[in-house]
Amino acid sequence: MFISVGLPDAVVVGAPQCGTYPLHYFLSRHPSVKGADKPLHFFDRSLAEGREWYKERLPASSSSSAVVERTPEYMGVPEAPLELHEVTHLSQMML
């Protein structure tokens, strides 16, 4: 099995106290999903740290598993969707 550290396959965002933690928790319980241990705040606080900084904080995964990151505060950052797409090439965010 190939193990790599890459970019997330999905990002969970939302307002504080709206259920992002339970959604992330239950997604991460699936054997084919790896979740970041805590909110990374890359797109609202740490963008200047660079893409490698972000990748180093995501869980290692196999080619058959998905990586999910959760940072509710991205919802309040108008630039976050565009920055998320530019860094990860994701076209969707989970709200």
Secondary structure, 3 states (H helix, E strand, C coil): CCEECCCCCEEECCCCCCCHHHHHHHHHCCCCEEECCCCCCHHHHHHHHCHHHHHHCCCCEECCCEEEEECHHHHHCCCHHHHHHHHHCCCCCEC
